[in-house]
Amino acid sequence: MDLAALRLSLLLATLTTASLLVLGLPVAHWLATTRFRLRFLVEAVVALPLVLPPTVLGFYLIWAMGPRAPLGRAFEAVAGHPFPFSFGGLLVASVLYSLPFAVQPFAAAISSVDPRLVEASYTLGVSRLGTFLKVILPLSWEGVLAGAVLSFAHTLGEFGVVLMVGGNIPGQTRTLSVAVFDHVEALEYGAAHRTAALLLLVSFVVLAVVYAVQRRPFFRWTAR
């Protein structure tokens, strides 16, 4: 087992999930509550990674954020290193590629919240942010948890975008999925089996957790 690849994969999945919670929840809230007529265009952009080949997304990310592009120069000025073949580049690519796995469950959960409870909170003088934190988020926690768990698992097993943007640098951009590819190429089937079995086990556990959360009550926030 490549422990360096395991640590890197877990770090990437954790940071990607945290970033999607920060960035995805506002987007999901807007999609669930807005009356903007062209909302479907934003929904299509968010869902695009579901149908777009990872290599296409990786190519355009490298093209748009390479050292010769304005975004790439801005990224290098902030991060201190070029976008391609770096952990920072992997993080940006993973956030974009896993965006629909977070935003869609978030938006579905938020849209299921009774709008009368939200209006009652506003009537009592609670701010929009306070209403979101004290009313909407507790009532939609199952969908938020499902989106976070799916994002974590999706990032942990991602291969195409990771290889396109990060390459295969041990200790910097070599994740578990890339390690499986390397082992197969080197005919190291025993090591490939162990690494692939770990990813398979994690994927199964993640899906089991998501379905359990959606079916079991655990505890529910109810208006009394």
C-alpha positions in Angstrom: 0.0 0.0 0.0 1.3 3.4 -1.0 0.9 5.3 2.3 2.0 8.6 0.7 -0.7 8.3 -2.0 -3.3 7.3 0.7 -2.4 10.4 2.8 -2.5 12.7 -0.2 -5.9 11.2 -1.4 -7.4 11.7 2.1 -6.1 15.2 2.3 -7.4 16.1 -1.1 -10.8 14.6 -0.4 -11.1 16.3 2.9 -10.1 19.8 1.6 -12.4 19.3 -1.5 -15.4 18.4 0.7 -14.7 21.4 3.0 -14.4 23.7 0.0 -17.7 22.4 -1.4 -19.5 23.0 1.9 -18.3 26.6 1.8 -18.9 27.3 -1.9 -21.7 24.8 -2.6 -24.2 25.7 0.1 -24.7 29.3 -1.1 -25.0 28.1 -4.7 -27.5 25.4 -3.6 -29.5 27.9 -1.5 -29.7 30.3 -4.4 -30.8 27.5 -6.8 -33.4 26.3 -4.4 -34.9 29.7 -3.6 -34.4 31.9 -6.7 -37.1 32.8 -9.1 -34.6 33.8 -11.8 -36.0 32.6 -15.2 -32.6 31.5 -16.5 -31.8 29.5 -13.5 -31.7 26.4 -15.7 -28.6 27.7 -17.3 -26.8 27.9 -13.9 -28.1 24.4 -13.1 -26.7 23.1 -16.4 -23.3 24.6 -15.7 -23.2 23.1 -12.2 -24.2 19.7 -13.6 -21.8 19.8 -16.6 -19.1 17.7 -14.9 -21.6 14.8 -14.7 -21.6 14.4 -18.5 -18.3 16.0 -19.4 -15.3 13.6 -19.9 -12.7 14.3 -17.2 -10.0 14.7 -19.8 -12.0 17.5 -21.4 -12.4 19.3 -18.1 -8.7 18.8 -17.3 -7.6 20.1 -20.7 -9.6 23.3 -20.4 -8.5 23.9 -16.8 -4.8 23.6 -17.9 -5.5 25.8 -20.9 -7.4 28.5 -18.8 -5.0 28.4 -15.8 -1.7 27.7 -17.4 1.2 30.1 -16.8 0.5 32.0 -20.0 -3.2 32.7 -19.1 -4.3 35.5 -16.9 -6.1 33.2 -14.5 -3.0 31.0 -14.4 -0.8 34.0 -13.6 -3.2 35.1 -10.9 -3.3 31.6 -9.4 0.5 31.5 -9.3 0.7 34.9 -7.7 -1.7 33.8 -4.9 -0.6 30.1 -4.5 3.1 30.6 -5.1 3.3 27.9 -7.7 1.9 27.2 -11.2 -1.5 25.6 -11.5 -0.5 22.4 -13.5 1.2 19.6 -11.7 0.6 20.9 -8.2 -1.6 20.0 -5.2 -3.3 23.4 -5.4 -4.2 22.6 -9.0 -5.6 19.2 -8.0 -7.7 20.9 -5.3 -9.3 23.4 -7.7 -9.9 20.7 -10.3 -11.4 18.4 -7.7 -13.8 21.1 -6.4 -15.0 21.8 -9.9 -15.4 18.2 -10.9 -17.2 17.2 -7.7 -19.4 20.3 -7.6 -22.7 18.6 -8.8 -22.2 15.8 -6.3 -22.5 18.4 -3.6 -24.8 21.1 -4.9 -27.6 18.9 -6.2 -28.2 17.0 -2.9 -27.8 20.4 -1.0 -30.3 22.1 -3.3 -32.8 19.2 -3.1 -32.6 19.2 0.7 -33.0 23.0 1.0 -35.9 23.1 -1.4 -37.7 20.5 0.8 -37.7 22.9 3.8 -41.2 24.3 4.6 -41.1 27.9 3.4 -43.5 28.9 6.1 -40.8 28.2 8.7 -38.4 30.4 6.8 -41.0 33.2 6.6 -41.7 32.9 10.3 -38.0 33.3 11.0 -37.9 36.4 8.9 -41.0 37.7 10.6 -39.3 37.3 14.0 -36.5 39.6 12.8 -33.9 36.9 12.2 -31.4 37.8 9.4 -31.1 35.8 6.3 -27.8 34.3 7.5 -29.3 33.5 10.9 -32.3 31.9 9.3 -30.1 29.8 7.1 -27.9 28.6 10.0 -30.7 28.1 12.6 -33.6 27.0 10.4 -32.7 25.9 6.9 -29.4 24.1 7.6 -30.8 22.0 10.6 -33.8 21.0 8.6 -31.8 20.0 5.6 -28.8 18.4 7.4 -29.5 14.9 5.8 -29.1 16.2 2.3 -26.0 18.3 3.3 -24.4 15.2 4.9 -25.2 13.1 1.8 -23.7 15.7 -0.5 -20.6 16.0 1.6 -20.1 12.2 1.8 -20.6 11.8 -1.9 -18.2 14.5 -2.7 -15.5 13.0 -0.4 -15.9 9.5 -2.0 -16.0 10.9 -5.6 -12.8 12.9 -5.0 -11.1 9.9 -3.4 -11.7 7.8 -6.4 -11.2 10.4 -9.2 -8.6 9.5 -11.9 -9.0 11.4 -15.1 -9.0 15.0 -13.9 -6.3 14.2 -11.3 -4.0 12.7 -13.9 -4.6 15.5 -16.5 -4.1 18.4 -14.0 -1.7 16.9 -11.5 0.2 14.3 -13.4 1.9 11.6 -11.3 4.4 13.2 -8.9 5.0 11.0 -5.8 4.1 12.8 -2.6 2.6 15.8 -4.4 0.0 14.7 -6.9 0.0 10.9 -6.9 -3.3 9.7 -5.5 -4.6 6.2 -4.8 -6.4 6.0 -8.2 -3.2 6.9 -10.0 -1.3 4.4 -7.9 -3.7 1.6 -9.1 -2.9 2.7 -12.7 0.8 2.6 -12.0 0.6 -0.8 -10.4 -1.3 -2.3 -13.4 1.1 -0.8 -15.9 4.0 -2.3 -14.0 2.2 -5.7 -13.8 2.2 -5.4 -10.0 -1.2 -7.0 -9.7 -1.0 -7.8 -6.0 -0.4 -4.1 -5.1 -3.1 -3.1 -7.6 -5.6 -5.5 -5.9 -4.9 -4.1 -2.4 -5.2 -0.5 -3.5 -8.3 -1.1 -5.6 -9.9 -3.2 -2.8 -9.4 -0.2 -0.4 -11.1 2.1 -2.8 -13.9 -0.4 -3.4 -14.5 -0.8 0.3 -14.5 3.0 0.9 -17.0 3.5 -2.0 -19.3 0.8 -0.6 -19.2 2.2 2.9 -19.9 5.7 1.6 -22.9 4.6 -0.3 -24.2 2.6 2.6 -23.9 5.7 4.9 -25.7 7.9 2.4 -28.6 5.4 2.0 -28.8 4.9 5.7 -29.0 8.6 6.4 -31.8 9.0 3.9 -33.8 6.1 5.3 -33.2 6.2 9.1 -34.6 9.1 11.2 -31.5 9.4 13.6 -33.0 12.6 15.0 -35.2 15.1 13.1 -35.6 18.7 13.7 -39.3 19.4 14.0 -41.3 22.5 14.5 -43.3 22.3 17.7 
